[in-house]
């Protein structure tokens, strides 16, 4: 019969995993917390702005923008989770109860998983609309709601699993180094799951990239092709490149480090980089808002209206509506998302 250590302190598990618990604030602790709080604040503000824009502008009441708002909600949650971590890290970690420690980690896992799965859902939606030559998906409101519910259900499941059994409180030899209360097998599972999602995204966006490049080449051979159509296609290629680049740069290091820890790599100094790769993954929540929103002309115009910029009072600074066109009797936005 296994002996469980439910009554031990957080420090007991950190000592077991040989992960240092500082008793005082070191310069690197202050630097990480300062950077983390700054990034979290910007993430909160930008993603709140995206949600407000989608909610207030009727031109954004389409499936892709609902998914974009849900991505912003996931990234907003990630900002809150990371801010909670910053207030419960460094010397404060040793003072946490086991329950609070699991809450801290579950918030991070849930929010980051929701963000990744949202990115995958947007990739699939864009793939479907681009290949069918549509600006907006014909997905019903019920299906969009169901998809959003499924995204959060999957994120909650992955985030709460460790708290409800997939931990090492009853098996100290399986404890990980980066998360001393988590089982190494869970870290391996989480990292592999995210890497699989990443590979699927690469395949989906790679197909979109190839399709768009071929279509652009065909359009170039026809002198009668409308220049605006070619500009839209080119903008889409640029957006896809930015999406893939940002995702690779922000997520790959963290997933590799988690996987190495989960596989029990003794020669890998995962603890030296863990806080920085987590911060890098959090930065992706900021980049998401920029890539998926700020490259959209109508979204930028809505941001200006929400922020009540003084220059907007002068009509000559108002964003032109040349990106609007009729679609089944309704005006839609010519987006480069």
C-alpha positions in Angstrom: 0.0 0.0 0.0 1.4 3.3 -1.1 2.2 6.0 1.5 1.0 9.5 0.5 2.4 12.8 1.7 -0.7 15.0 1.7 0.3 16.6 5.0 3.7 17.7 3.9 4.7 21.2 2.9 5.6 22.5 -0.5 9.2 22.8 0.6 9.3 19.0 1.3 8.5 18.3 -2.4 10.9 20.9 -3.6 13.7 19.4 -1.5 12.8 16.0 -2.9 13.1 17.2 -6.5 16.2 19.2 -5.6 14.6 22.5 -6.7 15.9 25.5 -4.9 13.5 27.5 -2.7 14.9 31.0 -2.1 14.3 32.5 1.4 14.8 36.0 0.2 14.3 38.0 -3.0 17.3 37.7 -5.4 17.9 40.1 -8.3 16.8 37.4 -10.8 13.6 36.8 -8.9 12.8 40.6 -8.9 13.6 40.7 -12.7 11.3 37.8 -13.5 8.4 39.1 -11.4 8.8 42.7 -12.8 8.8 41.4 -16.4 6.0 39.0 -15.7 3.7 41.6 -14.2 4.5 44.0 -17.0 3.7 41.4 -19.7 0.6 40.3 -17.8 -0.7 43.9 -17.6 -0.3 44.5 -21.3 -1.9 41.1 -22.1 -4.9 42.0 -20.0 -5.4 45.4 -21.6 -4.9 44.3 -25.3 -7.2 41.3 -25.0 -9.9 43.2 -23.1 -9.8 45.6 -26.1 -10.2 42.8 -28.6 -13.2 41.3 -26.7 -14.8 44.8 -26.4 -14.3 45.4 -30.1 -16.0 42.1 -31.1 -18.8 42.7 -28.7 -19.6 46.3 -29.8 -19.0 46.1 -33.6 -21.8 44.3 -35.4 -19.5 43.8 -38.4 -17.6 41.3 -36.3 -20.6 39.1 -35.6 -19.2 36.1 -37.6 -17.7 32.8 -36.5 -14.1 33.8 -37.1 -14.5 36.8 -34.8 -16.3 34.8 -32.1 -13.3 32.5 -32.1 -11.0 35.5 -32.0 -12.9 36.8 -29.0 -12.7 33.4 -27.3 -8.9 33.4 -28.0 -8.7 36.8 -26.4 -10.7 35.5 -23.4 -8.2 32.5 -23.1 -5.2 34.9 -23.4 -6.9 37.2 -20.9 -7.2 34.2 -18.5 -3.6 33.4 -19.2 -2.7 37.0 -18.2 -4.6 36.6 -14.9 -3.1 33.2 -14.2 0.4 34.5 -14.9 -0.2 37.5 -12.7 -1.4 35.1 -9.9 1.8 33.2 -10.3 3.9 36.4 -10.0 2.3 37.1 -6.7 2.9 33.6 -5.5 6.4 32.9 -6.6 10.0 33.5 -5.3 10.2 33.4 -1.5 6.4 33.2 -1.3 6.4 29.7 -2.8 7.5 28.0 0.4 4.5 29.6 2.2 1.9 28.1 -0.1 -0.3 25.3 0.9 -0.5 22.2 -1.4 -4.0 23.3 -2.5 -2.8 26.9 -3.4 0.2 25.5 -5.3 -2.1 23.2 -7.3 -4.5 26.1 -8.0 -1.5 28.2 -9.2 -0.4 25.5 -11.6 -3.9 24.6 -12.8 -4.7 28.2 -13.7 -1.6 28.3 -15.9 -2.2 24.9 -17.5 -5.9 25.6 -18.2 -5.3 29.1 -19.7 -2.3 28.1 -21.9 -4.1 25.0 -23.1 -7.2 27.0 -24.0 -5.1 29.5 -25.9 -3.4 26.7 -27.9 -6.6 24.9 -28.7 -8.2 28.2 -29.8 -5.3 28.8 -32.2 -5.9 25.3 -33.7 -9.6 26.0 -34.0 -8.9 29.3 -35.8 -6.4 27.6 -38.1 -9.0 25.0 -39.1 -11.7 27.6 -39.7 -9.3 29.7 -41.8 -8.3 26.6 -43.8 -11.9 25.8 -44.5 -12.9 29.3 -45.6 -9.7 30.0 -47.7 -10.1 26.7 -49.6 -13.8 27.3 -50.3 -13.1 30.9 -51.4 -15.3 32.4 -48.6 -14.6 35.4 -46.4 -16.6 34.1 -43.5 -17.5 30.6 -42.4 -21.2 29.5 -42.7 -20.9 27.8 -39.3 -24.1 28.2 -37.3 -24.2 30.0 -34.0 -25.0 26.7 -32.2 -21.9 25.1 -33.7 -19.7 28.0 -32.7 -21.0 27.9 -29.1 -20.5 24.1 -29.1 -16.9 24.6 -30.3 -16.1 27.2 -27.7 -17.6 25.0 -25.0 -15.5 22.1 -26.2 -12.3 24.2 -26.1 -12.8 25.2 -22.5 -13.9 21.7 -21.5 -10.7 20.3 -22.9 -8.6 23.0 -21.3 -10.3 22.5 -17.9 -9.8 18.8 -18.1 -6.1 19.0 -18.8 -5.6 21.8 -16.2 -7.4 19.9 -13.4 -6.2 16.4 -14.0 -3.0 16.8 -11.8 -5.1 18.1 -8.9 -7.3 15.1 -8.9 -4.8 12.3 -9.1 -2.1 12.7 -11.7 0.5 14.0 -9.2 3.4 12.5 -7.3 2.1 13.0 -3.7 2.0 9.2 -3.4 5.1 8.5 -5.6 8.0 10.7 -4.8 10.3 9.0 -7.2 8.1 10.1 -10.1 8.1 13.8 -9.2 9.3 16.3 -11.8 12.0 18.9 -11.3 10.2 21.9 -12.8 6.8 21.2 -11.1 7.8 19.2 -7.9 4.2 18.1 -7.1 3.5 16.9 -10.7 4.3 13.5 -12.0 6.9 13.4 -14.8 4.4 11.3 -16.9 1.9 14.2 -16.8 4.5 16.7 -18.0 5.4 14.3 -20.8 1.7 13.9 -21.7 1.1 17.6 -21.6 4.1 18.5 -23.7 3.5 15.8 -26.3 -0.2 16.8 -26.6 0.8 20.4 -27.3 3.5 19.4 -29.7 0.9 17.3 -31.6 -1.4 20.4 -31.8 1.6 22.4 -32.9 2.3 19.9 -35.7 -1.3 19.9 -36.9 -1.2 23.7 -37.0 2.0 23.6 -39.1 0.3 21.2 -41.5 -2.9 23.3 -41.7 -1.2 26.7 -42.1 1.4 25.1 -44.4 -1.4 24.0 -46.7 -3.0 27.4 -46.6 0.4 29.0 -47.4 1.0 26.7 -50.4 -2.6 27.2 -51.7 -2.4 30.9 -51.4 1.0 31.1 -53.1 -0.3 29.0 -56.0 -3.4 31.1 -56.3 -1.4 34.3 -56.3 0.8 32.9 -59.1 -2.3 32.1 -61.1 -3.8 35.5 -60.5 -0.5 37.1 -61.6 -0.8 35.4 -65.0 -4.2 37.0 -65.6 -3.9 40.7 -66.2 -7.6 41.1 -65.5 -7.2 40.1 -61.9 -8.4 42.8 -59.5 -5.4 44.4 -57.7 -7.3 44.4 -54.4 -7.8 40.6 -54.6 -4.0 40.2 -55.0 -3.3 42.5 -52.1 -5.7 40.5 -49.9 -4.0 37.2 -50.9 -0.5 38.7 -50.2 -1.7 40.0 -46.8 -2.9 36.5 -46.0 0.5 35.0 -46.8 2.2 37.5 -44.6 -0.2 36.8 -41.7 0.3 33.1 -42.0 4.1 33.6 -41.9 3.8 35.7 -38.8 1.5 33.3 -37.0 3.8 30.3 -37.6 6.9 32.2 -36.7 5.4 33.6 -33.4 4.0 30.2 -32.4 7.3 28.4 -33.1 9.4 31.0 -31.2 7.1 31.3 -28.2 6.0 27.7 -27.7 8.7 25.3 -28.9 11.3 26.1 -26.2 8.8 25.6 -23.3 7.4 22.3 -24.7 10.9 20.9 -25.3 12.0 21.8 -21.8 8.8 20.2 -20.3 9.4 17.1 -22.4 13.0 16.8 -21.3 11.9 17.1 -17.6 9.1 14.7 -18.1 11.5 12.1 -19.7 13.8 12.5 -16.7 16.8 14.0 -18.4 19.4 14.3 -15.6 22.0 16.2 -17.7 19.5 18.8 -18.8 19.5 22.0 -16.7 15.8 22.7 -17.1 15.5 24.7 -13.9 17.9 27.4 -15.3 15.5 28.3 -18.1 12.0 27.4 -16.8 10.8 30.9 -15.8 12.1 32.4 -19.1 10.4 29.8 -21.4 7.2 30.3 -19.4 7.4 34.0 -19.9 8.0 33.5 -23.6 4.9 31.4 -23.8 2.9 34.1 -22.0 4.2 36.7 -24.5 2.4 34.6 -27.2 -0.9 35.7 -25.6 0.1 39.3 -26.4 1.3 38.5 -29.9 -2.0 36.7 -30.6 -3.9 39.9 -30.1 -1.6 41.8 -32.4 -1.5 39.3 -35.2 -5.1 38.3 -35.3 -6.5 41.8 -34.6 -4.3 44.7 -35.3 -3.7 43.5 -38.9 -7.4 43.9 -39.5 -8.2 47.5 -40.6 -11.7 47.4 -39.3 -10.5 46.1 -35.9 -8.0 48.9 -35.7 -10.7 51.4 -36.4 -12.9 49.9 -33.7 -10.0 50.1 -31.2 -9.6 53.8 -32.0 -13.3 54.4 -31.3 -13.1 52.5 -28.1 -10.1 54.4 -26.9 -11.7 57.7 -28.0 -8.5 59.0 -29.7 -8.7 62.8 -30.2 -7.7 62.4 -33.9 -10.9 60.4 -34.5 -12.9 63.6 -34.0 -11.5 64.8 -37.3 -13.2 62.9 -40.1 -10.2 62.9 -42.3 -8.5 60.5 -39.9 -11.3 58.1 -39.8 -10.5 54.7 -41.3 -11.8 54.3 -44.9 -14.4 51.6 -45.4 -12.9 50.4 -48.7 -12.4 47.0 -47.0 -16.2 46.5 -46.9 -18.2 44.7 -49.5 -21.5 43.0 -49.8 -21.8 39.3 -49.0 -25.3 37.8 -49.2 -26.9 41.2 -48.7 -24.8 42.0 -45.6 -21.7 44.1 -45.3 -18.6 42.1 -44.2 -15.0 43.0 -43.5 -12.2 42.3 -45.9 -10.0 40.7 -43.3 -6.4 39.4 -43.7 -6.8 37.1 -40.7 
